Amino acid sequence: MKVEGKELSIYESQEELAKDLLEDGKRHISQGDYQRAYDCYSDAMIHKKDFKEAYYLRSVVLFVLKRFKDVLDDLNECLRIDPEYAEAFAQIGFVKTEMGDFDDALSNYAKALDLNPTESRYYNDRGYLKKQMKDYQGAMVDYSHAIEIQPNDFSAYFNRAKVRSLLQDMPGAKGDLQKAADLGFAPAIIQLRLMS
């Protein structure tokens, strides 16, 4: 048996083999071969007990495949291994948003932000959730927090511009679109042209 061209006999430990499988899975994801990535992550879990990273990355593959229940199972396994894994809570929030379970999504984003209050993406994603819930003021606050943490986050400016438009703040929306455009975000450039 081989792992991406390597004989199994070259591995000094099961953990070393598991880490190589994890890297192979990442490569397969980047190539769009999700089934092979899934297989690599599943195999890695066999060779290294409680391999949080393998569960997490497999959940990413499962999300792409829209197998949301399986995504949640893997993310909950991450939390069993590491109850303070902020990224797992944030991803559960993202999945729950996609599933329309907004209350549970909010709860999971709150846990993620309690554990890691300086991760701008969590605020950006929760802002999207609040926009879906039509809590536009709450979305504005979250997008603004994301920008405070990461001033070059073009997506936070772009998303905040959408909310400003919904709130009929067209000058503010244009300003945020301009900032996103200045940061090189092509959809903002297009949107600005449409508004002219």
C-alpha positions as CSV (number, residue, x, y, z in Angstrom):
1,M,0.0,0.0,0.0
2,K,1.2,3.5,-0.8
3,V,0.3,7.1,0.3
4,E,0.6,9.3,-2.7
5,G,3.6,7.4,-4.0
6,K,5.2,6.6,-0.7
7,E,5.6,3.1,0.6
8,L,3.9,2.6,4.0
9,S,7.1,1.0,5.3
10,I,8.9,4.5,5.3
11,Y,6.7,5.7,8.2
12,E,8.1,5.5,11.6
13,S,4.8,6.1,13.3
14,Q,1.0,6.0,12.7
15,E,1.0,9.7,13.5
16,E,3.5,10.5,10.8
17,L,1.3,8.5,8.3
18,A,-1.8,10.4,9.5
19,K,-0.1,13.8,8.9
20,D,0.9,12.8,5.4
21,L,-2.6,11.7,4.7
22,L,-3.8,15.1,6.0
23,E,-1.5,16.9,3.5
24,D,-2.6,14.6,0.7
25,G,-6.2,15.5,1.5
26,K,-5.4,19.3,1.4
27,R,-3.8,18.8,-2.0
28,H,-6.9,17.0,-3.3
29,I,-9.1,19.7,-2.0
30,S,-7.1,22.3,-3.9
31,Q,-7.5,20.2,-7.0
32,G,-11.2,19.9,-6.5
33,D,-11.1,16.1,-5.9
34,Y,-13.3,16.0,-2.9
35,Q,-13.9,12.3,-2.8
36,R,-10.1,11.6,-2.6
37,A,-9.7,14.3,0.0
38,Y,-12.6,12.7,2.0
39,D,-10.9,9.3,1.8
40,C,-7.5,10.8,2.9
41,Y,-9.0,12.5,6.0
42,S,-11.0,9.4,6.9
43,D,-7.8,7.2,6.6
44,A,-5.9,9.8,8.7
45,M,-8.4,9.3,11.5
46,I,-7.8,5.6,11.5
47,H,-4.0,6.1,12.0
48,K,-4.3,8.9,14.6
49,K,-6.9,8.8,17.3
50,D,-8.7,12.1,18.0
51,F,-7.2,13.8,15.0
52,K,-9.1,17.1,15.3
53,E,-7.6,18.6,12.1
54,A,-8.7,15.6,10.0
55,Y,-12.3,15.9,11.4
56,Y,-12.3,19.6,10.7
57,L,-11.0,19.3,7.1
58,R,-13.3,16.4,6.4
59,S,-16.2,18.6,7.5
60,V,-15.1,21.2,4.9
61,V,-15.3,18.5,2.2
62,L,-18.7,17.4,3.5
63,F,-19.9,21.0,3.4
64,V,-18.9,21.3,-0.3
65,L,-20.9,18.1,-0.9
66,K,-23.9,19.6,1.0
67,R,-23.9,16.8,3.5
68,F,-24.8,19.1,6.4
69,K,-25.7,16.5,9.0
70,D,-22.3,14.8,8.4
71,V,-20.6,18.2,8.6
72,L,-22.2,18.8,12.0
73,D,-21.2,15.3,13.2
74,D,-17.5,16.0,12.3
75,L,-17.6,19.4,13.9
76,N,-19.1,18.1,17.0
77,E,-16.4,15.5,17.1
78,C,-13.8,18.3,16.9
79,L,-15.5,19.8,20.0
80,R,-15.5,16.5,21.8
81,I,-11.7,16.4,21.3
82,D,-11.2,20.2,22.0
83,P,-14.2,21.9,23.7
84,E,-12.6,25.3,23.1
85,Y,-12.1,25.0,19.4
86,A,-13.5,28.3,18.2
87,E,-13.2,27.4,14.5
88,A,-15.6,24.5,15.0
89,F,-18.2,26.7,16.7
90,A,-17.9,29.2,13.9
91,Q,-18.3,26.6,11.2
92,I,-21.3,25.2,13.0
93,G,-22.7,28.7,12.9
94,F,-22.1,28.9,9.2
95,V,-23.7,25.5,8.5
96,K,-26.7,26.3,10.7
97,T,-27.1,29.6,8.8
98,E,-27.2,27.6,5.5
99,M,-29.8,25.3,7.1
100,G,-31.9,28.2,8.2
101,D,-31.5,27.4,11.9
102,F,-30.6,31.0,12.8
103,D,-31.0,30.8,16.6
104,D,-28.5,28.0,16.8
105,A,-26.2,29.7,14.4
106,L,-26.2,32.9,16.6
107,S,-25.4,30.8,19.7
108,N,-22.5,29.1,18.0
109,Y,-21.1,32.4,16.7
110,A,-21.3,33.8,20.2
111,K,-19.3,30.8,21.5
112,A,-16.7,31.2,18.8
113,L,-16.3,34.9,19.5
114,D,-16.1,34.3,23.2
115,L,-13.2,32.0,22.5
116,N,-11.6,34.2,19.8
117,P,-12.9,37.8,19.8
118,T,-10.2,38.9,17.4
119,E,-11.2,36.8,14.4
120,S,-12.7,39.2,11.9
121,R,-14.2,36.4,9.8
122,Y,-16.5,35.3,12.6
123,Y,-17.9,38.9,12.8
124,N,-18.2,39.0,9.0
125,D,-20.1,35.6,8.9
126,R,-22.3,36.6,11.8
127,G,-23.1,39.8,10.0
128,Y,-24.3,37.8,7.0
129,L,-26.5,35.8,9.4
130,K,-27.9,38.9,10.9
131,K,-28.6,40.3,7.4
132,Q,-30.5,37.1,6.6
133,M,-32.5,37.6,9.8
134,K,-33.2,41.2,8.7
135,D,-31.4,42.5,11.8
136,Y,-29.7,45.1,9.7
137,Q,-28.4,47.2,12.6
138,G,-26.8,44.1,14.1
139,A,-25.2,43.2,10.8
140,M,-23.8,46.8,10.5
141,V,-22.2,46.4,14.0
142,D,-20.7,43.0,13.1
143,Y,-19.3,44.2,9.8
144,S,-17.9,47.3,11.5
145,H,-16.2,45.0,14.1
146,A,-14.7,42.9,11.3
147,I,-13.3,46.1,9.7
148,E,-11.9,47.4,13.0
149,I,-10.0,44.1,13.3
150,Q,-9.0,43.7,9.7
151,P,-9.1,47.1,7.9
152,N,-8.2,45.6,4.6
153,D,-11.1,43.1,4.5
154,F,-12.8,44.1,1.3
155,S,-15.6,41.6,1.9
156,A,-16.6,43.3,5.1
157,Y,-16.8,46.7,3.3
158,F,-18.7,45.1,0.4
159,N,-21.2,43.3,2.8
160,R,-21.6,46.4,4.9
161,A,-22.4,48.4,1.7
162,K,-25.2,45.9,0.9
163,V,-26.7,46.5,4.4
164,R,-26.3,50.3,4.1
165,S,-28.3,50.1,0.8
166,L,-31.1,48.2,2.6
167,L,-31.1,50.9,5.2
168,Q,-31.3,53.5,2.4
169,D,-27.9,55.0,3.4
170,M,-26.7,55.4,-0.2
171,P,-23.7,57.7,0.6
172,G,-22.5,55.2,3.2
173,A,-23.0,52.3,0.8
174,K,-21.0,54.1,-1.9
175,G,-18.2,54.9,0.5
176,D,-18.0,51.2,1.5
177,L,-18.1,50.1,-2.1
178,Q,-15.3,52.6,-2.9
179,K,-13.2,51.2,-0.1
180,A,-13.8,47.6,-1.3
181,A,-12.9,48.7,-4.8
182,D,-9.8,50.5,-3.6
183,L,-8.8,47.2,-2.0
184,G,-9.1,45.5,-5.5
185,F,-12.5,43.8,-5.1
186,A,-13.9,43.6,-8.7
187,P,-17.6,43.1,-7.7
188,A,-17.4,46.4,-5.8
189,I,-16.0,48.2,-8.9
190,I,-18.9,46.8,-11.0
191,Q,-21.4,47.8,-8.4
192,L,-20.0,51.4,-8.3
193,R,-20.4,51.7,-12.0
194,L,-24.0,50.5,-11.8
195,M,-24.7,53.1,-9.2
196,S,-23.3,56.0,-11.3
